[in-house]
C-alpha cells in the first residue's frame, strides 16, 4: 500500500522525468545554434561579421 505523501513524491518524479526529454533536446539544439552563430561571426577577419567597422561619414 502506497501512502499519499509517497504518491505525491512519485508523481513529481515522473513529471520531472517526462519534462527532461524536451528540455534535453532544447539544450543541445541551443548549444549547436550558439556554436554555429559564433563561428559565422568570428571565423576570420575577411569573412567574419564580428570585425565590421563603422563606415566613416563625412
MOPAC internal coordinates of N, CA, C and O (Angstrom, degrees):
PM7 1SCF
backbone

  N    0.0000 0     0.00 0     0.00 0    0    0    0
  C    1.4537 1     0.00 0     0.00 0    1    0    0
  C    1.5245 1   108.84 1     0.00 0    2    1    0
  O    1.2310 1   121.02 1   -49.76 1    3    2    1
  N    1.3026 1   115.65 1   130.24 1    3    2    1
  C    1.4524 1   120.61 1  -179.04 1    5    3    2
  C    1.5344 1   109.14 1   -99.32 1    6    5    3
  O    1.2310 1   121.20 1   -41.94 1    7    6    5
  N    1.3090 1   115.32 1   138.06 1    7    6    5
  C    1.4673 1   118.83 1  -179.21 1    9    7    6
  C    1.5273 1   109.71 1   -85.61 1   10    9    7
  O    1.2310 1   120.96 1   -15.26 1   11   10    9
  N    1.3236 1   115.77 1   164.74 1   11   10    9
  C    1.4724 1   120.78 1  -177.89 1   13   11   10
  C    1.5405 1   111.79 1   -64.13 1   14   13   11
  O    1.2310 1   118.98 1   135.03 1   15   14   13
  N    1.3394 1   119.56 1   -44.97 1   15   14   13
  C    1.4720 1   117.55 1   177.45 1   17   15   14
  C    1.5316 1   113.30 1   -61.36 1   18   17   15
  O    1.2310 1   120.74 1   143.33 1   19   18   17
  N    1.3451 1   116.20 1   -36.67 1   19   18   17
  C    1.4608 1   119.17 1   176.76 1   21   19   18
  C    1.5229 1   111.18 1   -67.01 1   22   21   19
  O    1.2310 1   120.29 1   143.28 1   23   22   21
  N    1.3240 1   117.06 1   -36.72 1   23   22   21
  C    1.4635 1   121.30 1   178.20 1   25   23   22
  C    1.5304 1   110.61 1   -65.02 1   26   25   23
  O    1.2310 1   120.42 1   137.56 1   27   26   25
  N    1.3280 1   116.80 1   -42.44 1   27   26   25
  C    1.4656 1   120.59 1   178.49 1   29   27   26
  C    1.5285 1   110.42 1   -63.14 1   30   29   27
  O    1.2310 1   120.34 1   138.12 1   31   30   29
  N    1.3047 1   116.95 1   -41.88 1   31   30   29
  C    1.4614 1   120.98 1   177.96 1   33   31   30
  C    1.5237 1   110.56 1   -63.68 1   34   33   31
  O    1.2310 1   120.18 1   138.51 1   35   34   33
  N    1.3149 1   117.26 1   -41.49 1   35   34   33
  C    1.4580 1   122.04 1  -179.81 1   37   35   34
  C    1.5291 1   111.25 1   -65.90 1   38   37   35
  O    1.2310 1   120.11 1   139.56 1   39   38   37
  N    1.3250 1   117.39 1   -40.44 1   39   38   37
  C    1.4653 1   120.81 1   178.04 1   41   39   38
  C    1.5302 1   110.24 1   -64.23 1   42   41   39
  O    1.2310 1   120.62 1   137.14 1   43   42   41
  N    1.3270 1   116.42 1   -42.86 1   43   42   41
  C    1.4622 1   120.24 1   177.32 1   45   43   42
  C    1.5221 1   111.84 1   -60.93 1   46   45   43
  O    1.2310 1   120.45 1   140.65 1   47   46   45
  N    1.3166 1   116.75 1   -39.35 1   47   46   45
  C    1.4673 1   121.22 1   177.90 1   49   47   46
  C    1.5257 1   111.31 1   -61.73 1   50   49   47
  O    1.2310 1   120.29 1   134.26 1   51   50   49
  N    1.3347 1   117.05 1   -45.74 1   51   50   49
  C    1.4645 1   120.00 1  -178.82 1   53   51   50
  C    1.5291 1   112.22 1   -69.96 1   54   53   51
  O    1.2310 1   120.03 1   146.80 1   55   54   53
  N    1.3170 1   117.55 1   -33.20 1   55   54   53
  C    1.4670 1   119.68 1   176.07 1   57   55   54
  C    1.5289 1   110.10 1   -64.55 1   58   57   55
  O    1.2310 1   120.31 1   135.11 1   59   58   57
  N    1.3232 1   117.01 1   -44.89 1   59   58   57
  C    1.4670 1   120.58 1   177.88 1   61   59   58
  C    1.5216 1   111.08 1   -62.41 1   62   61   59
  O    1.2310 1   120.53 1   140.80 1   63   62   61
  N    1.3184 1   116.59 1   -39.20 1   63   62   61
  C    1.4562 1   121.06 1   179.99 1   65   63   62
  C    1.5262 1   111.60 1   -65.87 1   66   65   63
  O    1.2310 1   120.28 1   140.26 1   67   66   65
  N    1.3311 1   117.07 1   -39.74 1   67   66   65
  C    1.4656 1   121.41 1   179.07 1   69   67   66
  C    1.5258 1   110.85 1   -69.41 1   70   69   67
  O    1.2310 1   120.09 1   138.00 1   71   70   69
  N    1.3215 1   117.44 1   -42.00 1   71   70   69
  C    1.4642 1   121.04 1  -179.34 1   73   71   70
  C    1.5222 1   112.63 1   -70.67 1   74   73   71
  O    1.2310 1   120.18 1   162.47 1   75   74   73
  N    1.3167 1   117.25 1   -17.53 1   75   74   73
  C    1.4605 1   120.55 1  -178.89 1   77   75   74
  C    1.5229 1   112.34 1   -66.45 1   78   77   75
  O    1.2310 1   119.21 1   147.08 1   79   78   77
  N    1.3295 1   119.11 1   -32.92 1   79   78   77
  C    1.4638 1   121.64 1  -176.48 1   81   79   78
  C    1.5297 1   112.93 1   -66.07 1   82   81   79
  O    1.2310 1   118.55 1   127.69 1   83   82   81
  N    1.3427 1   120.36 1   -52.31 1   83   82   81
  C    1.4693 1   117.67 1   178.20 1   85   83   82
  C    1.5234 1   112.56 1   -67.08 1   86   85   83
  O    1.2310 1   120.02 1   146.70 1   87   86   85
  N    1.3314 1   117.56 1   -33.30 1   87   86   85
  C    1.4611 1   119.51 1   178.81 1   89   87   86
  C    1.5225 1   111.11 1   -67.57 1   90   89   87
  O    1.2310 1   120.39 1   143.53 1   91   90   89
  N    1.3149 1   116.86 1   -36.47 1   91   90   89
  C    1.4562 1   120.71 1   177.69 1   93   91   90
  C    1.5299 1   110.39 1   -63.87 1   94   93   91
  O    1.2310 1   120.50 1   138.34 1   95   94   93
  N    1.3372 1   116.66 1   -41.66 1   95   94   93
  C    1.4595 1   120.90 1   178.16 1   97   95   94
  C    1.5278 1   110.72 1   -63.95 1   98   97   95
  O    1.2310 1   120.54 1   132.82 1   99   98   97
  N    1.3415 1   116.57 1   -47.18 1   99   98   97
  C    1.4699 1   119.89 1  -179.35 1  101   99   98
  C    1.5204 1   111.36 1   -61.84 1  102  101   99
  O    1.2310 1   120.26 1   142.70 1  103  102  101
  N    1.3173 1   117.10 1   -37.30 1  103  102  101
  C    1.4554 1   121.14 1  -179.66 1  105  103  102
  C    1.5300 1   110.87 1   -66.49 1  106  105  103
  O    1.2310 1   119.93 1   136.13 1  107  106  105
  N    1.3147 1   117.74 1   -43.87 1  107  106  105
  C    1.4601 1   119.91 1  -178.87 1  109  107  106
  C    1.5200 1   111.08 1   -71.47 1  110  109  107
  O    1.2310 1   119.85 1   141.04 1  111  110  109
  N    1.3353 1   117.90 1   -38.96 1  111  110  109
  C    1.4597 1   120.83 1   178.95 1  113  111  110
  C    1.5239 1   110.72 1   -68.14 1  114  113  111
  O    1.2310 1   120.08 1   140.76 1  115  114  113
  N    1.3202 1   117.45 1   -39.24 1  115  114  113
  C    1.4616 1   121.23 1   177.40 1  117  115  114
  C    1.5162 1   111.48 1   -63.64 1  118  117  115
  O    1.2310 1   120.43 1   141.21 1  119  118  117
  N    1.3128 1   116.79 1   -38.79 1  119  118  117
  C    1.4600 1   121.06 1   177.45 1  121  119  118
  C    1.5262 1   110.31 1   -64.81 1  122  121  119
  O    1.2310 1   120.63 1   138.73 1  123  122  121
  N    1.3268 1   116.41 1   -41.27 1  123  122  121
  C    1.4675 1   120.16 1   178.86 1  125  123  122
  C    1.5264 1   110.36 1   -63.92 1  126  125  123
  O    1.2310 1   119.81 1   137.95 1  127  126  125
  N    1.3318 1   117.98 1   -42.05 1  127  126  125
  C    1.4697 1   121.43 1   179.78 1  129  127  126
  C    1.5265 1   110.74 1   -64.50 1  130  129  127
  O    1.2310 1   120.04 1   141.25 1  131  130  129
  N    1.3177 1   117.52 1   -38.75 1  131  130  129
  C    1.4626 1   121.44 1   179.32 1  133  131  130
  C    1.5215 1   110.66 1   -62.72 1  134  133  131
  O    1.2310 1   120.15 1   133.08 1  135  134  133
  N    1.3149 1   117.31 1   -46.92 1  135  134  133
  C    1.4645 1   121.11 1  -179.45 1  137  135  134
  C    1.5222 1   110.89 1   -64.80 1  138  137  135
  O    1.2310 1   119.98 1   138.76 1  139  138  137
  N    1.3278 1   117.64 1   -41.24 1  139  138  137
  C    1.4630 1   121.70 1   179.04 1  141  139  138
  C    1.5333 1   110.64 1   -61.42 1  142  141  139
  O    1.2310 1   120.62 1   132.88 1  143  142  141
  N    1.3236 1   116.42 1   -47.12 1  143  142  141
  C    1.4689 1   120.45 1  -178.89 1  145  143  142
  C    1.5194 1   111.09 1   -66.37 1  146  145  143
  O    1.2310 1   120.24 1   139.73 1  147  146  145
  N    1.3158 1   117.14 1   -40.27 1  147  146  145
  C    1.4631 1   120.34 1  -179.41 1  149  147  146
  C    1.5318 1   109.69 1   -63.89 1  150  149  147
  O    1.2310 1   120.23 1   136.42 1  151  150  149
  N    1.3248 1   117.16 1   -43.58 1  151  150  149
  C    1.4627 1   120.14 1   179.55 1  153  151  150
  C    1.5276 1   111.57 1   -67.05 1  154  153  151
  O    1.2310 1   119.90 1   143.87 1  155  154  153
  N    1.3234 1   117.80 1   -36.13 1  155  154  153
  C    1.4691 1   120.39 1   177.16 1  157  155  154
  C    1.5194 1   110.73 1   -63.90 1  158  157  155
  O    1.2310 1   120.47 1   141.68 1  159  158  157
  N    1.3140 1   116.70 1   -38.32 1  159  158  157
  C    1.4564 1   120.23 1  -174.60 1  161  159  158
  C    1.5183 1   112.80 1   -79.99 1  162  161  159
  O    1.2310 1   119.31 1   139.84 1  163  162  161
  N    1.2986 1   118.93 1   -40.16 1  163  162  161
  C    1.4516 1   121.60 1  -170.59 1  165  163  162
  C    1.5297 1   114.05 1  -115.79 1  166  165  163
  O    1.2310 1   118.63 1  -157.86 1  167  166  165
  N    1.3248 1   120.21 1    22.14 1  167  166  165
  C    1.4693 1   119.71 1  -172.71 1  169  167  166
  C    1.5178 1   113.59 1   -66.58 1  170  169  167
  O    1.2310 1   119.29 1   136.86 1  171  170  169
  N    1.3309 1   118.95 1   -43.14 1  171  170  169
  C    1.4655 1   120.72 1   173.32 1  173  171  170
  C    1.5217 1   109.01 1  -160.14 1  174  173  171
  O    1.2310 1   120.28 1    -7.16 1  175  174  173
  N    1.3044 1   117.08 1   172.84 1  175  174  173
  C    1.4644 1   120.69 1  -172.63 1  177  175  174
  C    1.5208 1   113.33 1   -73.76 1  178  177  175
  O    1.2310 1   119.39 1   154.37 1  179  178  177
  N    1.3170 1   118.78 1   -25.63 1  179  178  177
  C    1.4626 1   119.10 1  -176.86 1  181  179  178
  C    1.5283 1   112.30 1   -88.16 1  182  181  179
  O    1.2310 1   119.71 1   144.47 1  183  182  181
  N    1.3248 1   118.16 1   -35.53 1  183  182  181
  C    1.4577 1   120.66 1  -176.24 1  185  183  182
  C    1.5245 1   113.29 1  -105.10 1  186  185  183
  O    1.2310 1   119.97 1   159.59 1  187  186  185
  N    1.3012 1   117.67 1   -20.41 1  187  186  185
  C    1.4687 1   119.95 1  -178.01 1  189  187  186
  C    1.5204 1   111.65 1   -73.54 1  190  189  187
  O    1.2310 1   120.67 1   -34.31 1  191  190  189
  N    1.3301 1   116.33 1   145.69 1  191  190  189
  C    1.4620 1   120.49 1  -178.40 1  193  191  190
  C    1.5191 1   111.93 1   -89.14 1  194  193  191
  O    1.2310 1   119.57 1   167.44 1  195  194  193
  N    1.3150 1   118.43 1   -12.56 1  195  194  193
  C    1.4638 1   120.99 1  -178.16 1  197  195  194
  C    1.5116 1   113.12 1   -70.76 1  198  197  195
  O    1.2310 1   119.97 1   162.45 1  199  198  197
  N    1.3275 1   117.67 1   -17.55 1  199  198  197
  C    1.4527 1   121.71 1  -177.66 1  201  199  198
  C    1.5180 1   112.09 1   -97.82 1  202  201  199
  O    1.2310 1   119.49 1  -169.54 1  203  202  201
  N    1.3248 1   118.58 1    10.46 1  203  202  201
  C    1.4627 1   120.83 1  -177.80 1  205  203  202
  C    1.5226 1   110.08 1   -63.65 1  206  205  203
  O    1.2310 1   121.20 1   -40.79 1  207  206  205
  N    1.3160 1   115.32 1   139.21 1  207  206  205
  C    1.4540 1   120.53 1   178.58 1  209  207  206
  C    1.5181 1   108.84 1  -107.71 1  210  209  207
  O    1.2310 1   121.80 1   -30.69 1  211  210  209
  N    1.3045 1   114.15 1   149.31 1  211  210  209
  C    1.4548 1   120.46 1   178.54 1  213  211  210
  C    1.5234 1   108.69 1   -69.84 1  214  213  211
  O    1.2310 1   119.94 1   -50.57 1  215  214  213
  N    1.3323 1   117.73 1   129.43 1  215  214  213
  C    1.4606 1   118.98 1  -178.98 1  217  215  214
  C    1.5348 1   110.88 1   -68.48 1  218  217  215
  O    1.2310 1   121.55 1   -33.84 1  219  218  217
  N    1.3154 1   114.64 1   146.16 1  219  218  217
  C    1.4710 1   119.41 1   179.24 1  221  219  218
  C    1.5301 1   109.07 1   -77.12 1  222  221  219
  O    1.2310 1   121.53 1   -45.48 1  223  222  221
  N    1.3105 1   114.68 1   134.52 1  223  222  221
  C    1.4570 1   120.60 1   178.92 1  225  223  222
  C    1.5228 1   106.99 1  -113.96 1  226  225  223
  O    1.2310 1   120.86 1   -55.24 1  227  226  225
  N    1.3238 1   115.95 1   124.76 1  227  226  225
  C    1.4662 1   119.87 1  -177.69 1  229  227  226
  C    1.4879 1   111.39 1   -96.24 1  230  229  227
  O    1.2310 1   120.10 1   180.00 1  231  230  229

